[in-house]
């Protein structure tokens, strides 16, 4: 089924020159965890090596659920869990998936100490939960997805214009 997307969701993106701009991005409403996984599956199906996806949103907004779908779209057969305590999980699929969770970085772990940059050009897809914690270390080429809780099951998901164009 087609994705019902409106283009009324602002998403900020930083250029290589360090200039932040806001563009109109795609907004999708999912009404269940299954719909969020299905959206992730569609996104994963068109991702390419070295794509970087920056996920933002509060605890419980569905970031890991979306990553589970992205993994399915990439052909990953393993069950995907949040790497909150491990920081990075690697999965094999048609394209490798590097699933990063930066939630615990407030507890003294240094972003620079992770060596995360080596995953950005390792010929896989790098999906980063809590990507806002990277600040200027997040590459300008990263596509952003912002998730918000609308109700117990409903999510408002904004995808940056580059991803929105691929989803149409």
Secondary structure as UniProt FT lines:
FT   STRAND          5..14
FT   TURN            16..17
FT   STRAND          20..30
FT   HELIX           33..46
FT   TURN            49..50
FT   STRAND          52..56
FT   TURN            59..60
FT   HELIX           63..73
FT   TURN            74..75
FT   TURN            84..86
FT   STRAND          88..91
FT   STRAND          96..101
FT   HELIX           103..107
FT   HELIX           112..114
FT   HELIX           116..119
FT   TURN            120..121
FT   STRAND          124..129
FT   HELIX           131..137
FT   TURN            140..141
FT   STRAND          143..149
FT   STRAND          155..159
FT   HELIX           161..167
//
